[in-house]
Amino acid sequence: MFTEALLLGALFIATMSFTPGPANLSLLSVGASVGLARALPYLFGIWAGGFFVIAAGALGLGALFVAWPEAYLALKFFGFAYICWLGWRLARAGFGGAAFEAAPSFWAGLLLHPVNPKAYVQNVMVFTAFVAPAAPYGPQAAALVCISMGAMMMATSLWGIGGDAIRRFVREPRIMRAIAVAASALMVASVGAALVL
């Protein structure tokens, strides 16, 4: 039972981690603008912020949101405003534009997951739906935290590498601008969908 729940959880985590979302799409854009090597502080910030949200899910954040729905509502709207601002900045950069002459900071990355309502929905789901009630919670939670961190680190790195590849091989400014705008729009839409949850 424990193994089955863990395998199903790993599949869910991988699916959610590798699909387009704010962290992945912003790393695609930043990687294409300044290259992944210069974006490493931003990437490390995203990992640190992601760990915060994953740990919060493991420690029962879902119960807090059930007890205090106003807090979750405020998070959703504040987070959406931040993602819209970040999306505007990424679209304006156009992959190599003035907005990204310098890579975003560690602190900009650190904020990304904690203000992203989609990240909380994902992690609350992981630590409620994929835990076997008959087995001790601690070992299951620790395993799910490790799987979540590993998947997030791999996914964000791959999206950043993809952005770096775009920077190296696509030279047409109009194509770069179109990719930047599309990535930004998808990022905002992915979080906008979480507003209705």
Z-matrix of the N, CA and C atoms (Angstrom, degrees):
N
C 1 1.462
C 2 1.529 1 111.08
N 3 1.364 2 116.50 1 -46.26
C 4 1.459 3 121.70 2 178.64
C 5 1.525 4 110.19 3 -60.85
N 6 1.342 5 117.46 4 -45.55
C 7 1.465 6 121.60 5 -177.92
C 8 1.521 7 111.23 6 -65.27
N 9 1.349 8 116.74 7 -41.88
C 10 1.462 9 120.27 8 179.31
C 11 1.520 10 110.96 9 -61.86
N 12 1.333 11 117.09 10 -45.81
C 13 1.465 12 121.00 11 179.51
C 14 1.527 13 110.31 12 -61.90
N 15 1.329 14 116.44 13 -40.50
C 16 1.463 15 120.99 14 -179.35
C 17 1.527 16 111.33 15 -65.88
N 18 1.330 17 116.83 16 -41.78
C 19 1.465 18 120.01 17 178.99
C 20 1.526 19 111.51 18 -65.92
N 21 1.319 20 116.16 19 -42.19
C 22 1.465 21 119.49 20 177.32
C 23 1.528 22 110.34 21 -64.53
N 24 1.333 23 116.24 22 -40.62
C 25 1.455 24 120.08 23 177.09
C 26 1.515 25 111.96 24 -62.06
N 27 1.340 26 116.66 25 -41.33
C 28 1.465 27 120.77 26 179.06
C 29 1.525 28 111.00 27 -62.71
N 30 1.320 29 117.29 28 -40.08
C 31 1.461 30 121.21 29 178.00
C 32 1.524 31 110.89 30 -63.68
N 33 1.341 32 116.49 31 -45.24
C 34 1.463 33 120.99 32 178.32
C 35 1.531 34 110.48 33 -62.13
N 36 1.327 35 116.80 34 -45.80
C 37 1.464 36 121.38 35 -178.89
C 38 1.529 37 110.34 36 -61.24
N 39 1.331 38 117.24 37 -44.94
C 40 1.468 39 120.16 38 -179.91
C 41 1.523 40 110.74 39 -62.36
N 42 1.326 41 116.32 40 -43.76
C 43 1.464 42 120.26 41 -179.82
C 44 1.519 43 110.85 42 -60.54
N 45 1.325 44 116.79 43 -46.83
C 46 1.461 45 120.89 44 -178.73
C 47 1.535 46 111.88 45 -70.51
N 48 1.315 47 117.55 46 -34.11
C 49 1.465 48 120.77 47 -174.99
C 50 1.520 49 112.99 48 -74.56
N 51 1.330 50 117.53 49 -35.12
C 52 1.455 51 119.95 50 -173.84
C 53 1.523 52 113.65 51 -92.37
N 54 1.333 53 117.85 52 -11.25
C 55 1.460 54 120.01 53 179.23
C 56 1.528 55 109.79 54 -81.33
N 57 1.344 56 117.33 55 162.55
C 58 1.468 57 119.63 56 -178.40
C 59 1.531 58 111.98 57 -60.89
N 60 1.294 59 115.17 58 133.61
C 61 1.457 60 123.50 59 175.75
C 62 1.515 61 107.29 60 -156.51
N 63 1.319 62 118.30 61 177.98
C 64 1.469 63 119.83 62 -175.26
C 65 1.525 64 114.39 63 -56.56
N 66 1.320 65 118.80 64 -45.35
C 67 1.463 66 120.17 65 -178.04
C 68 1.526 67 110.68 66 -65.78
N 69 1.331 68 116.74 67 -48.33
C 70 1.464 69 120.10 68 -178.37
C 71 1.522 70 111.96 69 -62.89
N 72 1.327 71 116.49 70 -46.52
C 73 1.458 72 119.46 71 -177.25
C 74 1.523 73 111.91 72 -69.61
N 75 1.326 74 117.18 73 -35.12
C 76 1.466 75 117.96 74 177.64
C 77 1.527 76 109.97 75 -68.01
N 78 1.336 77 117.68 76 -36.20
C 79 1.465 78 119.42 77 177.51
C 80 1.526 79 111.60 78 -69.55
N 81 1.316 80 117.47 79 -33.67
C 82 1.466 81 120.15 80 173.46
C 83 1.524 82 109.49 81 -59.16
N 84 1.321 83 115.80 82 -47.02
C 85 1.454 84 120.82 83 -177.80
C 86 1.525 85 112.10 84 -68.88
N 87 1.324 86 117.02 85 -45.64
C 88 1.463 87 120.43 86 -179.43
C 89 1.533 88 110.52 87 -66.49
N 90 1.333 89 116.72 88 -41.56
C 91 1.460 90 120.08 89 177.51
C 92 1.516 91 111.67 90 -60.42
N 93 1.319 92 116.91 91 -39.12
C 94 1.460 93 120.71 92 179.35
C 95 1.525 94 111.58 93 -72.60
N 96 1.324 95 117.58 94 -27.39
C 97 1.460 96 120.71 95 -178.80
C 98 1.517 97 112.81 96 -80.46
N 99 1.326 98 116.77 97 -48.78
C 100 1.470 99 119.66 98 -171.87
C 101 1.519 100 113.11 99 -123.03
N 102 1.322 101 118.00 100 -5.96
C 103 1.458 102 121.58 101 -177.12
C 104 1.515 103 111.09 102 90.13
N 105 1.301 104 115.76 103 149.50
C 106 1.463 105 120.35 104 -175.46
C 107 1.524 106 112.11 105 -65.87
N 108 1.320 107 118.31 106 -36.12
C 109 1.468 108 120.22 107 -178.34
C 110 1.526 109 110.98 108 -59.32
N 111 1.327 110 117.84 109 -42.98
C 112 1.461 111 120.88 110 179.53
C 113 1.527 112 111.72 111 -75.51
N 114 1.327 113 117.50 112 -17.58
C 115 1.462 114 121.32 113 -179.15
C 116 1.525 115 113.05 114 -93.34
N 117 1.342 116 118.06 115 4.81
C 118 1.468 117 120.03 116 -176.64
C 119 1.535 118 113.59 117 -58.40
N 120 1.330 119 120.89 118 -41.53
C 121 1.466 120 117.92 119 176.74
C 122 1.526 121 112.56 120 -58.92
N 123 1.324 122 116.79 121 -40.41
C 124 1.463 123 121.22 122 176.97
C 125 1.527 124 110.35 123 -62.39
N 126 1.330 125 116.74 124 -44.75
C 127 1.464 126 121.57 125 178.20
C 128 1.529 127 110.77 126 -59.83
N 129 1.332 128 117.56 127 -45.41
C 130 1.468 129 120.80 128 179.64
C 131 1.528 130 111.12 129 -64.15
N 132 1.330 131 116.74 130 -35.22
C 133 1.461 132 120.40 131 175.42
C 134 1.517 133 111.67 132 -63.94
N 135 1.330 134 116.29 133 -41.00
C 136 1.465 135 120.46 134 177.23
C 137 1.524 136 110.22 135 -61.98
N 138 1.315 137 116.99 136 -41.50
C 139 1.474 138 119.98 137 178.38
C 140 1.529 139 111.12 138 -63.24
N 141 1.334 140 116.81 139 -42.67
C 142 1.470 141 119.93 140 -179.36
C 143 1.529 142 110.79 141 -65.47
N 144 1.331 143 116.63 142 -43.39
C 145 1.464 144 120.01 143 177.39
C 146 1.516 145 111.75 144 -65.57
N 147 1.328 146 116.20 145 -37.02
C 148 1.464 147 120.13 146 176.87
C 149 1.509 148 111.77 147 -64.14
N 150 1.332 149 116.68 148 -40.30
C 151 1.462 150 119.80 149 177.40
C 152 1.529 151 110.92 150 -61.52
N 153 1.315 152 117.11 151 -40.04
C 154 1.473 153 120.78 152 177.55
C 155 1.531 154 110.88 153 -57.71
N 156 1.332 155 116.69 154 -47.53
C 157 1.470 156 120.38 155 -177.97
C 158 1.533 157 111.06 156 -68.15
N 159 1.334 158 116.81 157 -40.10
C 160 1.470 159 120.60 158 178.42
C 161 1.522 160 110.31 159 -63.20
N 162 1.327 161 116.30 160 -45.97
C 163 1.467 162 119.88 161 179.04
C 164 1.520 163 111.07 162 -63.28
N 165 1.319 164 117.16 163 -39.59
C 166 1.470 165 120.48 164 177.88
C 167 1.527 166 110.65 165 -61.65
N 168 1.325 167 116.48 166 -40.10
C 169 1.468 168 119.68 167 176.97
C 170 1.515 169 111.54 168 -63.73
N 171 1.328 170 116.22 169 -41.76
C 172 1.467 171 120.44 170 179.90
C 173 1.522 172 112.00 171 -66.03
N 174 1.325 173 116.67 172 -31.04
C 175 1.469 174 121.16 173 -178.05
C 176 1.528 175 113.59 174 -87.90
N 177 1.340 176 116.95 175 5.14
C 178 1.460 177 119.69 176 172.58
C 179 1.504 178 115.79 177 97.53
N 180 1.320 179 117.49 178 32.11
C 181 1.459 180 120.21 179 179.91
C 182 1.524 181 112.47 180 -59.56
N 183 1.331 182 116.22 181 -31.15
C 184 1.457 183 119.28 182 179.45
C 185 1.518 184 112.14 183 -57.30
N 186 1.344 185 117.26 184 -37.74
C 187 1.465 186 120.71 185 178.81
C 188 1.528 187 110.91 186 -64.52
N 189 1.338 188 116.39 187 -36.82
C 190 1.463 189 119.61 188 177.62
C 191 1.522 190 110.69 189 -64.20
N 192 1.325 191 116.78 190 -43.67
C 193 1.463 192 119.98 191 179.80
C 194 1.525 193 111.99 192 -64.87
N 195 1.329 194 117.03 193 -34.67
C 196 1.468 195 120.11 194 176.73
C 197 1.527 196 109.91 195 -66.91
N 198 1.342 197 116.41 196 -42.30
C 199 1.465 198 120.60 197 -178.50
C 200 1.529 199 112.41 198 -73.99
N 201 1.319 200 117.29 199 -28.17
C 202 1.465 201 121.35 200 -175.51
C 203 1.527 202 109.43 201 -133.71
N 204 1.338 203 118.34 202 73.02
C 205 1.479 204 121.12 203 -175.49
C 206 1.528 205 113.24 204 -63.32
N 207 1.336 206 117.02 205 -24.13
C 208 1.467 207 119.13 206 178.32
C 209 1.531 208 111.29 207 -63.34
N 210 1.341 209 116.35 208 -35.36
C 211 1.467 210 120.42 209 179.08
C 212 1.525 211 110.41 210 -64.44
N 213 1.325 212 116.02 211 -41.10
C 214 1.461 213 119.23 212 179.75
C 215 1.526 214 110.63 213 -68.44
N 216 1.322 215 116.91 214 -39.48
C 217 1.464 216 120.58 215 178.40
C 218 1.529 217 110.36 216 -62.38
N 219 1.329 218 116.71 217 -43.99
C 220 1.466 219 120.36 218 178.28
C 221 1.530 220 110.51 219 -62.72
N 222 1.327 221 116.99 220 -42.68
C 223 1.465 222 120.96 221 177.98
C 224 1.523 223 110.60 222 -59.69
N 225 1.326 224 116.66 223 -43.68
C 226 1.459 225 119.75 224 -178.05
C 227 1.527 226 111.12 225 -60.21
N 228 1.331 227 117.14 226 -45.82
C 229 1.458 228 118.75 227 -175.72
C 230 1.530 229 112.23 228 -76.63
N 231 1.336 230 117.85 229 -37.25
C 232 1.464 231 120.00 230 175.36
C 233 1.524 232 109.79 231 -65.29
N 234 1.321 233 115.97 232 -44.53
C 235 1.457 234 120.47 233 179.50
C 236 1.520 235 112.16 234 -61.95
N 237 1.318 236 116.31 235 -41.93
C 238 1.466 237 119.93 236 179.60
C 239 1.527 238 110.47 237 -63.91
N 240 1.335 239 117.09 238 -40.24
C 241 1.466 240 120.11 239 178.01
C 242 1.528 241 110.55 240 -62.22
N 243 1.345 242 117.48 241 -42.42
C 244 1.462 243 120.72 242 178.89
C 245 1.523 244 110.94 243 -64.35
N 246 1.333 245 116.90 244 -43.11
C 247 1.470 246 120.46 245 -179.76
C 248 1.530 247 110.23 246 -64.63
N 249 1.347 248 117.26 247 -38.82
C 250 1.471 249 120.15 248 177.08
C 251 1.530 250 110.53 249 -62.13
N 252 1.343 251 116.30 250 -42.76
C 253 1.467 252 120.00 251 178.22
C 254 1.528 253 110.44 252 -62.46
N 255 1.331 254 116.65 253 -45.05
C 256 1.460 255 120.52 254 179.75
C 257 1.530 256 110.03 255 -64.51
N 258 1.323 257 117.51 256 -41.55
C 259 1.462 258 121.29 257 177.78
C 260 1.520 259 112.09 258 -60.69
N 261 1.334 260 116.28 259 -41.82
C 262 1.462 261 120.35 260 177.82
C 263 1.525 262 109.85 261 -62.20
N 264 1.332 263 116.29 262 -42.24
C 265 1.464 264 120.32 263 -179.39
C 266 1.532 265 110.79 264 -65.23
N 267 1.343 266 116.63 265 -41.90
C 268 1.466 267 119.82 266 179.19
C 269 1.525 268 111.21 267 -65.55
N 270 1.337 269 116.66 268 -42.63
C 271 1.471 270 120.02 269 -179.93
C 272 1.520 271 110.59 270 -64.97
N 273 1.302 272 116.88 271 -40.11
C 274 1.463 273 121.57 272 -179.74
C 275 1.522 274 111.34 273 -65.75
N 276 1.332 275 116.13 274 -31.83
C 277 1.462 276 119.29 275 -179.60
C 278 1.519 277 111.57 276 -63.69
N 279 1.332 278 116.48 277 -36.97
C 280 1.456 279 119.52 278 178.66
C 281 1.511 280 114.05 279 62.74
N 282 1.308 281 118.10 280 25.51
C 283 1.460 282 123.10 281 -178.64
C 284 1.523 283 110.09 282 59.02
N 285 1.287 284 115.20 283 80.93
C 286 1.455 285 120.51 284 177.56
C 287 1.508 286 113.19 285 110.64
N 288 1.330 287 118.05 286 1.03
C 289 1.458 288 120.78 287 -179.90
C 290 1.518 289 111.67 288 -77.02
N 291 1.324 290 115.62 289 -178.41
C 292 1.467 291 121.19 290 -173.33
C 293 1.517 292 113.37 291 -63.21
N 294 1.332 293 117.66 292 -25.86
C 295 1.462 294 119.23 293 -177.52
C 296 1.515 295 111.80 294 -65.38
N 297 1.315 296 118.05 295 -20.94
C 298 1.462 297 120.90 296 -179.62
C 299 1.518 298 112.30 297 -123.89
N 300 1.333 299 117.32 298 40.83
C 301 1.458 300 118.82 299 169.94
C 302 1.526 301 109.04 300 -64.02
N 303 1.326 302 115.82 301 -32.02
C 304 1.468 303 121.89 302 172.45
C 305 1.519 304 107.19 303 -117.97
N 306 1.310 305 116.45 304 143.73
C 307 1.460 306 120.59 305 179.85
C 308 1.526 307 109.85 306 -67.66
N 309 1.342 308 118.33 307 150.31
C 310 1.461 309 120.11 308 173.64
C 311 1.531 310 110.02 309 -58.95
N 312 1.300 311 115.73 310 154.90
C 313 1.466 312 120.99 311 -172.99
C 314 1.532 313 112.30 312 -82.64
N 315 1.322 314 114.57 313 169.42
C 316 1.462 315 122.22 314 171.29
C 317 1.526 316 110.05 315 -53.59
N 318 1.338 317 117.01 316 -41.79
C 319 1.465 318 121.23 317 -175.31
C 320 1.520 319 111.28 318 -68.29
N 321 1.333 320 118.04 319 -35.72
C 322 1.465 321 120.73 320 175.83
C 323 1.522 322 110.15 321 -63.43
N 324 1.331 323 116.83 322 -40.21
C 325 1.465 324 120.74 323 176.65
C 326 1.515 325 112.08 324 -67.81
N 327 1.330 326 116.03 325 -39.91
C 328 1.467 327 121.08 326 -179.25
C 329 1.524 328 111.65 327 -58.81
N 330 1.317 329 117.06 328 -35.72
C 331 1.470 330 120.85 329 -177.83
C 332 1.518 331 113.59 330 -76.60
N 333 1.316 332 117.61 331 -21.05
C 334 1.465 333 120.21 332 -168.82
C 335 1.522 334 113.57 333 -60.31
N 336 1.320 335 119.41 334 -53.21
C 337 1.467 336 120.43 335 -179.83
C 338 1.529 337 113.08 336 -68.92
N 339 1.334 338 119.29 337 -44.61
C 340 1.467 339 118.61 338 -177.34
C 341 1.531 340 115.01 339 -62.13
N 342 1.333 341 118.88 340 -21.18
C 343 1.470 342 119.24 341 176.95
C 344 1.524 343 112.22 342 -103.30
N 345 1.313 344 117.19 343 6.87
C 346 1.463 345 121.53 344 -177.90
C 347 1.527 346 110.18 345 -96.65
N 348 1.342 347 117.99 346 106.99
C 349 1.466 348 119.19 347 -178.58
C 350 1.527 349 113.31 348 -60.31
N 351 1.336 350 117.12 349 -30.15
C 352 1.463 351 120.21 350 178.73
C 353 1.531 352 111.00 351 -61.12
N 354 1.336 353 117.10 352 -36.67
C 355 1.470 354 120.76 353 179.71
C 356 1.528 355 110.94 354 -64.33
N 357 1.338 356 116.85 355 -39.21
C 358 1.468 357 119.66 356 179.28
C 359 1.523 358 111.24 357 -68.86
N 360 1.331 359 116.02 358 -42.23
C 361 1.467 360 119.62 359 178.80
C 362 1.526 361 109.55 360 -58.64
N 363 1.339 362 116.59 361 -46.43
C 364 1.465 363 121.14 362 179.82
C 365 1.523 364 111.08 363 -59.42
N 366 1.321 365 117.62 364 -47.28
C 367 1.462 366 119.95 365 -174.10
C 368 1.512 367 113.42 366 -75.80
N 369 1.325 368 117.67 367 -32.79
C 370 1.468 369 119.14 368 173.58
C 371 1.527 370 109.37 369 -63.32
N 372 1.346 371 115.86 370 -40.33
C 373 1.467 372 120.23 371 178.19
C 374 1.525 373 111.01 372 -63.40
N 375 1.329 374 117.23 373 -44.01
C 376 1.464 375 121.15 374 -178.47
C 377 1.524 376 110.93 375 -58.20
N 378 1.335 377 116.53 376 -46.09
C 379 1.466 378 120.10 377 -172.43
C 380 1.525 379 113.63 378 -89.68
N 381 1.318 380 116.56 379 7.03
C 382 1.476 381 119.63 380 171.85
C 383 1.529 382 111.48 381 -117.28
N 384 1.330 383 116.38 382 -43.61
C 385 1.465 384 119.61 383 -174.31
C 386 1.522 385 113.85 384 -83.34
N 387 1.320 386 118.54 385 -23.65
C 388 1.466 387 120.30 386 -172.46
C 389 1.531 388 112.69 387 -115.53
N 390 1.303 389 114.79 388 34.28
C 391 1.457 390 121.83 389 176.25
C 392 1.522 391 107.82 390 -119.28
N 393 1.328 392 116.20 391 127.73
C 394 1.472 393 120.53 392 179.15
C 395 1.525 394 108.74 393 -79.75
N 396 1.341 395 118.04 394 119.39
C 397 1.467 396 120.61 395 -176.76
C 398 1.529 397 113.74 396 -60.63
N 399 1.325 398 117.37 397 -28.28
C 400 1.468 399 120.36 398 -176.33
C 401 1.524 400 112.80 399 -77.86
N 402 1.335 401 117.86 400 -16.12
C 403 1.472 402 121.15 401 -177.19
C 404 1.529 403 109.42 402 -102.03
N 405 1.337 404 118.23 403 156.43
C 406 1.464 405 120.98 404 178.06
C 407 1.538 406 110.99 405 -59.96
N 408 1.322 407 115.42 406 139.62
C 409 1.467 408 120.68 407 -175.44
C 410 1.533 409 112.28 408 -69.85
N 411 1.321 410 118.60 409 -40.89
C 412 1.464 411 122.20 410 -173.59
C 413 1.515 412 114.69 411 -53.33
N 414 1.338 413 118.85 412 -54.47
C 415 1.471 414 119.20 413 179.85
C 416 1.532 415 112.87 414 -63.40
N 417 1.331 416 116.44 415 -35.67
C 418 1.467 417 118.96 416 178.35
C 419 1.523 418 110.62 417 -66.21
N 420 1.329 419 116.12 418 -44.77
C 421 1.460 420 119.97 419 -179.97
C 422 1.521 421 110.67 420 -62.62
N 423 1.331 422 117.14 421 -42.66
C 424 1.472 423 120.48 422 179.53
C 425 1.527 424 110.71 423 -61.48
N 426 1.323 425 117.24 424 -42.87
C 427 1.469 426 120.79 425 179.12
C 428 1.526 427 110.79 426 -63.94
N 429 1.340 428 116.65 427 -42.66
C 430 1.462 429 120.01 428 -179.82
C 431 1.525 430 111.71 429 -67.80
N 432 1.334 431 117.60 430 -35.25
C 433 1.469 432 120.53 431 175.39
C 434 1.529 433 109.65 432 -62.24
N 435 1.331 434 117.27 433 -45.85
C 436 1.478 435 120.82 434 -179.97
C 437 1.524 436 111.50 435 -62.68
N 438 1.325 437 116.67 436 -43.49
C 439 1.467 438 120.25 437 178.98
C 440 1.521 439 110.02 438 -64.31
N 441 1.328 440 116.99 439 -43.46
C 442 1.465 441 121.13 440 -179.33
C 443 1.520 442 111.37 441 -62.99
N 444 1.330 443 116.82 442 -45.27
C 445 1.463 444 119.98 443 179.08
C 446 1.528 445 111.45 444 -64.37
N 447 1.331 446 116.67 445 -44.98
C 448 1.460 447 119.79 446 179.28
C 449 1.510 448 112.33 447 -60.39
N 450 1.332 449 116.94 448 -44.93
C 451 1.464 450 120.62 449 -179.67
C 452 1.526 451 110.83 450 -65.70
N 453 1.343 452 117.32 451 -42.64
C 454 1.455 453 120.06 452 179.62
C 455 1.526 454 111.02 453 -62.98
N 456 1.319 455 117.06 454 -44.01
C 457 1.461 456 120.38 455 -178.71
C 458 1.531 457 111.43 456 -65.17
N 459 1.322 458 116.92 457 -40.96
C 460 1.465 459 119.92 458 178.13
C 461 1.526 460 110.99 459 -66.84
N 462 1.331 461 116.53 460 -45.95
C 463 1.465 462 120.04 461 -176.17
C 464 1.525 463 111.76 462 -64.20
N 465 1.328 464 116.96 463 -48.44
C 466 1.464 465 118.91 464 -178.23
C 467 1.523 466 111.13 465 -64.37
N 468 1.329 467 116.67 466 -37.38
C 469 1.465 468 119.76 467 177.43
C 470 1.527 469 111.23 468 -62.87
N 471 1.327 470 116.56 469 -44.34
C 472 1.466 471 120.00 470 -179.45
C 473 1.527 472 112.09 471 -65.20
N 474 1.331 473 117.57 472 -39.68
C 475 1.465 474 119.73 473 177.10
C 476 1.531 475 110.14 474 -65.43
N 477 1.336 476 117.58 475 -39.04
C 478 1.463 477 120.38 476 176.22
C 479 1.521 478 111.88 477 -64.45
N 480 1.336 479 117.26 478 -40.18
C 481 1.466 480 121.53 479 176.51
C 482 1.525 481 109.83 480 -63.78
N 483 1.326 482 116.98 481 -38.78
C 484 1.469 483 120.47 482 176.49
C 485 1.524 484 111.48 483 -61.21
N 486 1.330 485 116.23 484 -42.14
C 487 1.462 486 119.83 485 176.91
C 488 1.517 487 111.34 486 -63.55
N 489 1.318 488 116.35 487 -41.22
C 490 1.461 489 120.97 488 178.14
C 491 1.529 490 110.63 489 -61.55
N 492 1.338 491 116.85 490 -39.28
C 493 1.470 492 120.66 491 177.79
C 494 1.527 493 110.86 492 -64.74
N 495 1.334 494 116.48 493 -39.89
C 496 1.470 495 119.34 494 176.70
C 497 1.524 496 109.89 495 -60.02
N 498 1.320 497 116.88 496 -44.64
C 499 1.470 498 121.48 497 -179.18
C 500 1.521 499 111.38 498 -60.15
N 501 1.329 500 116.88 499 -36.67
C 502 1.458 501 120.44 500 -176.38
C 503 1.530 502 113.16 501 -79.00
N 504 1.337 503 116.42 502 -31.09
C 505 1.465 504 118.48 503 -170.36
C 506 1.524 505 115.56 504 -112.72
N 507 1.330 506 118.14 505 -16.56
C 508 1.469 507 119.95 506 179.35
C 509 1.517 508 107.69 507 -105.66
N 510 1.321 509 116.38 508 120.45
C 511 1.465 510 120.44 509 -175.73
C 512 1.535 511 112.74 510 -111.15
N 513 1.310 512 118.23 511 -12.75
C 514 1.459 513 121.55 512 -176.19
C 515 1.535 514 109.90 513 -77.04
N 516 1.350 515 118.69 514 117.26
C 517 1.468 516 120.90 515 -176.90
C 518 1.527 517 114.25 516 -58.61
N 519 1.338 518 117.36 517 -36.21
C 520 1.468 519 119.07 518 -179.54
C 521 1.523 520 111.56 519 -66.01
N 522 1.327 521 116.98 520 -37.27
C 523 1.468 522 120.19 521 177.46
C 524 1.522 523 110.16 522 -67.84
N 525 1.333 524 115.93 523 -41.61
C 526 1.460 525 119.54 524 177.86
C 527 1.528 526 111.16 525 -60.95
N 528 1.332 527 116.01 526 -43.39
C 529 1.471 528 120.05 527 179.12
C 530 1.525 529 110.45 528 -63.15
N 531 1.323 530 117.13 529 -43.06
C 532 1.466 531 120.57 530 -179.79
C 533 1.529 532 111.25 531 -62.57
N 534 1.321 533 117.09 532 -41.42
C 535 1.468 534 120.76 533 178.90
C 536 1.528 535 109.97 534 -64.62
N 537 1.332 536 116.76 535 -42.69
C 538 1.463 537 120.65 536 -179.95
C 539 1.527 538 111.18 537 -62.41
N 540 1.323 539 116.50 538 -45.05
C 541 1.472 540 120.22 539 -179.59
C 542 1.530 541 110.40 540 -66.46
N 543 1.333 542 117.34 541 -42.17
C 544 1.468 543 120.14 542 179.69
C 545 1.527 544 111.23 543 -64.11
N 546 1.329 545 117.09 544 -43.53
C 547 1.467 546 120.33 545 179.04
C 548 1.521 547 110.71 546 -62.58
N 549 1.324 548 116.82 547 -41.20
C 550 1.464 549 120.68 548 179.55
C 551 1.526 550 111.51 549 -66.08
N 552 1.323 551 116.27 550 -42.55
C 553 1.466 552 119.70 551 179.47
C 554 1.526 553 111.17 552 -64.09
N 555 1.332 554 116.98 553 -41.47
C 556 1.471 555 120.00 554 177.60
C 557 1.520 556 111.70 555 -64.35
N 558 1.327 557 116.91 556 -37.88
C 559 1.459 558 121.02 557 178.90
C 560 1.525 559 110.49 558 -62.49
N 561 1.325 560 116.89 559 -47.84
C 562 1.470 561 121.09 560 179.74
C 563 1.521 562 109.89 561 -64.68
N 564 1.325 563 117.39 562 -41.60
C 565 1.474 564 120.40 563 -179.34
C 566 1.522 565 111.61 564 -64.66
N 567 1.329 566 117.90 565 -38.55
C 568 1.462 567 120.52 566 -178.80
C 569 1.525 568 111.31 567 -63.85
N 570 1.340 569 116.53 568 -37.22
C 571 1.453 570 119.43 569 178.91
C 572 1.528 571 110.13 570 -80.94
N 573 1.325 572 116.94 571 -34.36
C 574 1.469 573 119.98 572 176.74
C 575 1.513 574 111.59 573 -58.59
N 576 1.332 575 116.58 574 -35.57
C 577 1.474 576 119.98 575 178.14
C 578 1.512 577 111.06 576 -63.57
N 579 1.333 578 117.74 577 -31.17
C 580 1.468 579 121.15 578 179.78
C 581 1.529 580 111.45 579 -69.96
N 582 1.333 581 118.02 580 -19.87
C 583 1.460 582 119.98 581 179.61
C 584 1.514 583 112.53 582 -65.49
N 585 1.331 584 116.84 583 -24.14
C 586 1.466 585 119.21 584 -178.91
C 587 1.525 586 112.16 585 -90.61
N 588 1.329 587 118.63 586 -3.88
C 589 1.461 588 121.88 587 -179.96
C 590 1.523 589 111.00 588 -83.34
